[in-house]
Amino acid sequence: MALPDAARKLLESDALAHLVTVNHDGSPQVTCVWVGLEGEELVTAHLMEQQKIRNVRRDPRVALSVEGSRIHPPGLKEYLVVHGTAWLQEGGAPGLLQRLAHVYLGPDVTFPPMEDPPPGYVMRISVDRLGGVGPWAGA
């Protein structure tokens, strides 16, 4: 699915995303992540195999929410919800984290702050549908 320009702008900002994956028992697992775009895919980086990585290996369904800053009638703050399908790429996490650190932390930051970080994982998310409050609603 092609992302509307307004959704792209929010996803390329420094707004944190709340990533939801599905635990083994069907319950939701939520974590805050830095998110970026590569083409029409959302990307997140993870240095270690955490619960969200194990969840996506088992069940690729994910959702992300991102809070914007604009107020829409009747006074609701905009937010974007992305429902998607994730897949994992082995390696590449340090490079993506460095790129995203420039967005989230500043242009002079070196991240991750460790010598020889592990290759980790890049989570790639294809967009199935959008929701929330904003110009992308109903897209």
C-alpha positions, 0 to 999 in steps of 0.5 A: 500500500502506498503511504499518503504524504501526511503519514510519511511525514509523521513516520519520518519525524521524531515521534516514537512509535508503539509497536504491537506484536502478538505473544504466544498466548494471543495477548498483545506485547507493546514496546516503543520503537524508533521507526523509519521508512525505506520505500513503502516499508516501515523499518525498525532496528533491534540489536538483540532477540527480544520478545517482539522478534520472537513474536514476529517469527511466529506471527507476522501481524503487527500494529504501530501507533504514532502520535502526531502534534496537530489538533483536528476537529472536534479537538482530537490530537492526530495519531496514525495507526498502521496495521501491517505484516512484518518480516525480519532481516538478519543484520543491519541493525547498527546502521539503521539505528545510527540513521534513526539516532540522527532523527531521534537524538540529534545530528552529532550522536553516535549510536549504538553507544558500544564498540562492535555492536551485534548485527541484530535484526531489521524488522520490515513492515509492509502496510496493510491498512491505515487508521487513526485521526488525521488526513490518512484516515480512510486511506 
